[in-house]
Amino acid sequence: MSVKQINHLVKMANQIALNMAAWGDEEAVAEKTGEHIEKFWTRAMREQLLDFRRAGGEDLCPVVCRVLASMDETN
């Protein structure tokens, strides 16, 4: 995966979390962000973002890191 592609996924994931902030507390935001990523992202996109997080995940917001950690535990 190119740097440009992963940067795009990171940006999208962070934007999703930011948009879900209306749900209030971090727990709800993480839940809704995870639901969105699971529902609308392809498996390949999720795996690429998970691999990026495992490699350090720089630039991922804390909510997205939390979501990805949870996905990693369930896979």
N, C-alpha and C positions, 0 to 999 in steps of 0.2 A: 504494500500500500504506500502510496506517495505521501510525502509530508503535507501536500496541499489537501489530499483527501482526508487524512486524519485530522488536520486542523479544521476542516469543514464539519466533521462529525463532532469534534469537541465544541465548536461554536454552537451547533444545533442543540446538543445535549444541554449545554449551559443556558441557552435561551429557553428551552423547555422548562428547566427548573425555575428560571426567573419568572416565566409566565405563570407557573403554578404557585408562585408565592402568595397569590390571593387566597389560597386555602389556609393560610395562617401559619401554624406551627411547623417546625422543620419535619416532624414525623409525617404529617399530612402531605407536605410538599414532596417529600421523598417518595411516599406511596403513589401519589398521582404522577410524578415524573416517571417512576418505574413502570406504572401501568401504561403510560403513553409509549415509552420506548419498547415495551414488550408487544404492544398492539400494532404499532405503526412502522417499526423498524424491521428490516430483514434480519434473519439470523446472522448473515455475514456482517452486517453493520454492527450488530451487538457484539459479535466476537472480536471485530477489529477494535472497538472501543474498550472491551475488556482486556485485550492484549496490551493496548496502550496504557491502561491503568496499571496493569501488572509490571510494566516497564518503568513506572514512575508517575505517570499520569499528570505531568505538569500542565497547568492551565485549566484543569478540571475543577469546577467549583465543588465545595464540600458536599453539597447535596448529591451531585452526580457521583462523586466518589463513594458516598454511602450507598446509593442505589446499585452501583456496580459491585461493591463488596457483597451486598446481599445477593445479587445475581450469581456471583462467583460461588457463594456458599450453597446455593440451591442446584448448581449444575454439577 
